[in-house]
């Protein structure tokens, strides 16, 4: 997806905070998006702008703004997908001239936004590519959902001597994966694979993380959005590394 020439995430960050305060601290994604659009009086001409995949630029920017607010600690994750203010978010007030205080979006946030905005077929193919680049062989997708989630199986080659069969799920979602989902997925593994893997562009609850590591049960590897970005970085897949230099002021102190 092509990024707009002049991203306007800051105005959406402030608008999301205002809408949630007006809504008592929480609201569904649809409610937030509709109210943000109304409060900002976004014209139809802007609302009609879409990416090559047919997705709304405005809605994508709102979702990216929400992800930035999560990273900054102003919003909280919800297993049910509800957007809610943290105590920090309830206290903050972004004025008209405060947009510059919101840090610019970095490559991690942008990458997750791109993955979430891919069409279902594109998300399907990029997940297969990611798995293959990570060492999976014989990757087969057995189920595709309308939302773009996929399920399948493959063989993970650890080294020339060791390999294991694995079932995987790749979820294109901002929702938080809970304990019940881990248990259901583990039940599907029994007798079919050595272990499972759930990859999501969202997050996992702490209870789900604990459940994935339960002793004596088939392991379920979990990769959330943050870890997913690290995998893309490690593989340098779709990312171009750049070397930067930072001045070490202490070195020059001896010469001042």
C-alpha positions in Angstrom: 0.0 0.0 0.0 1.3 3.4 -0.9 1.7 5.8 2.1 0.0 9.2 1.7 2.3 12.0 0.8 1.5 14.0 3.9 0.5 11.6 6.7 -1.9 13.2 9.2 -1.6 10.7 12.1 -1.2 13.4 14.8 -4.6 14.9 14.2 -6.1 11.4 14.4 -4.2 10.6 17.6 -5.7 13.7 19.3 -9.2 13.0 17.9 -9.1 9.4 19.1 -8.3 10.5 22.7 -11.1 13.1 22.6 -13.6 10.6 21.3 -12.8 8.0 24.0 -13.1 10.7 26.7 -16.5 11.7 25.3 -17.5 8.0 25.3 -16.6 7.4 28.9 -13.1 6.0 28.3 -13.9 3.2 25.9 -15.7 2.4 22.6 -15.8 -0.1 19.8 -13.5 0.5 16.7 -16.5 1.3 14.5 -17.8 3.9 17.1 -14.4 5.5 17.4 -13.9 5.7 13.6 -17.3 7.2 12.9 -17.0 9.7 15.7 -13.5 10.8 14.7 -14.7 11.3 11.1 -17.7 13.3 12.3 -15.7 15.4 14.9 -13.0 16.3 12.3 -15.6 17.0 9.6 -13.6 15.0 7.1 -15.0 15.7 3.6 -16.4 13.0 1.4 -13.6 13.6 -1.1 -11.0 12.6 1.5 -13.1 9.6 2.7 -13.4 8.3 -0.9 -9.6 8.1 -1.3 -8.5 4.4 -1.3 -5.3 2.4 -1.6 -4.6 0.1 -4.5 -6.1 -2.7 -2.4 -9.4 -0.7 -2.2 -8.9 0.2 1.5 -9.8 3.6 2.9 -6.8 5.9 3.6 -8.6 7.7 6.4 -9.5 4.5 8.2 -5.9 3.2 7.8 -4.5 6.4 9.3 -6.9 6.1 12.2 -5.8 2.5 12.9 -2.1 3.5 12.6 -2.8 6.4 15.0 -4.4 4.0 17.4 -1.4 1.7 17.2 0.9 4.6 18.0 -1.2 5.6 21.0 -0.9 2.0 22.2 2.8 2.1 22.0 2.9 5.4 23.9 0.8 4.0 26.7 -2.3 6.2 26.1 -4.6 3.2 25.1 -5.0 -0.2 26.4 -5.3 -3.6 24.7 -8.6 -5.4 24.8 -9.2 -9.1 24.1 -12.6 -8.1 22.6 -11.1 -5.4 20.4 -12.6 -2.5 22.4 -10.4 0.7 22.3 -10.0 2.1 25.8 -8.0 4.8 27.6 -5.3 4.0 30.1 -4.9 6.3 33.1 -2.2 8.1 31.2 -4.5 8.6 28.2 -7.3 9.9 30.4 -5.0 12.6 31.7 -3.5 13.8 28.5 -4.8 16.8 26.6 -3.6 17.5 23.1 -4.2 21.0 22.1 -4.2 22.4 18.5 -0.5 23.1 18.8 0.5 19.9 20.5 0.5 17.6 17.5 4.3 17.9 17.3 4.5 16.3 20.7 3.3 13.0 19.3 6.4 11.1 18.0 6.6 10.5 14.2 5.6 7.0 13.2 8.5 4.7 12.9 9.2 1.7 10.6 7.8 -0.8 13.1 4.4 0.9 13.3 4.3 1.5 9.5 5.2 -2.1 8.8 2.3 -3.4 10.9 0.0 -0.9 9.3 1.1 -2.2 5.9 0.5 -5.8 6.9 -2.9 -5.1 8.3 -3.9 -3.2 5.1 -2.9 -5.9 2.7 -5.7 -7.7 0.8 -6.4 -11.2 2.0 -4.6 -12.8 -1.0 -1.5 -10.6 -0.3 -1.4 -11.4 3.4 -1.7 -15.1 2.5 1.3 -14.9 0.2 3.5 -12.8 2.5 2.9 -15.2 5.4 3.9 -18.1 3.3 7.0 -16.2 2.2 7.9 -15.3 5.8 7.6 -18.9 6.9 9.7 -20.2 4.1 12.4 -17.5 4.7 12.4 -18.6 8.3 13.2 -22.2 7.5 9.8 -23.9 6.9 9.5 -26.3 4.0 6.5 -27.9 2.4 4.3 -25.0 3.5 0.7 -25.7 2.6 -2.3 -23.4 3.4 -5.4 -25.5 4.3 -7.8 -22.7 5.2 -8.3 -19.1 4.3 -10.9 -16.8 6.0 -12.5 -13.7 4.5 -10.6 -11.5 6.9 -7.3 -12.8 5.5 -6.4 -15.2 8.4 -4.8 -18.4 7.2 -4.1 -21.8 8.6 -1.8 -24.5 7.3 1.1 -26.9 8.0 4.7 -27.3 7.2 8.0 -28.9 8.1 10.4 -26.8 10.2 14.0 -27.7 9.4 16.2 -26.9 12.5 19.4 -28.3 11.1 20.4 -31.1 8.6 19.6 -33.7 11.3 16.5 -32.4 13.0 13.1 -31.3 11.7 9.5 -31.3 13.1 6.0 -31.0 11.7 4.1 -27.9 12.7 0.6 -26.4 12.3 0.4 -22.6 11.9 -2.1 -19.8 12.1 -1.5 -16.3 10.7 -4.0 -13.7 12.0 -4.3 -10.3 10.4 -5.9 -8.5 13.3 -5.5 -5.8 15.9 -7.5 -7.9 18.4 -5.8 -9.6 21.4 -5.6 -13.3 21.3 -6.8 -14.9 24.6 -6.3 -18.2 26.5 -9.3 -19.9 24.9 -7.8 -19.5 21.4 -4.5 -21.1 22.5 -6.4 -24.1 24.0 -8.5 -24.6 21.0 -5.5 -24.4 18.7 -3.5 -26.9 20.9 -6.4 -29.3 20.7 -6.2 -29.2 16.9 -2.5 -30.0 17.1 -2.9 -33.3 19.1 -2.0 -36.2 16.9 -1.4 -34.0 13.8 1.9 -32.1 14.5 4.7 -31.9 17.0 4.0 -28.2 17.8 2.0 -25.2 16.7 2.6 -21.6 15.9 0.3 -18.6 16.0 1.4 -15.4 14.3 -0.6 -12.3 14.7 -0.3 -8.6 13.8 -2.1 -8.0 17.1 -1.1 -9.1 20.6 -1.6 -11.9 23.2 -2.9 -11.6 26.7 -0.5 -12.5 29.6 -2.8 -15.5 30.4 -2.5 -16.6 26.7 1.3 -16.4 26.9 1.3 -18.5 30.1 -1.0 -21.0 28.5 1.2 -21.4 25.4 4.1 -22.5 27.7 2.1 -25.0 29.9 4.4 -27.8 30.9 3.6 -31.3 29.6 1.5 -30.1 26.7 2.4 -29.6 23.0 4.2 -26.3 22.7 2.5 -23.4 20.9 4.9 -20.8 19.7 3.3 -17.3 19.7 4.5 -14.3 17.7 2.8 -11.0 18.3 3.0 -7.8 16.2 6.2 -6.6 17.9 8.0 -9.9 17.5 6.7 -10.2 13.9 8.5 -6.9 13.1 11.7 -8.3 14.6 11.4 -11.3 12.3 11.1 -9.1 9.3 14.1 -7.1 10.5 16.1 -10.3 11.1 15.3 -11.6 7.6 15.6 -8.1 6.1 12.4 -8.9 4.3 10.8 -5.8 2.9 13.2 -3.7 5.0 16.4 -2.0 4.0 18.9 -1.5 6.9 20.7 1.8 7.1 23.8 2.6 9.2 23.6 5.8 11.3 26.2 7.6 13.5 25.5 9.1 16.9 27.9 11.6 18.4 29.6 10.3 21.6 29.9 13.5 23.5 32.0 11.8 26.3 34.8 11.1 23.8 35.1 14.8 23.0 35.0 15.9 26.7 38.7 15.2 27.0 39.4 17.7 24.2 37.2 20.5 25.4 
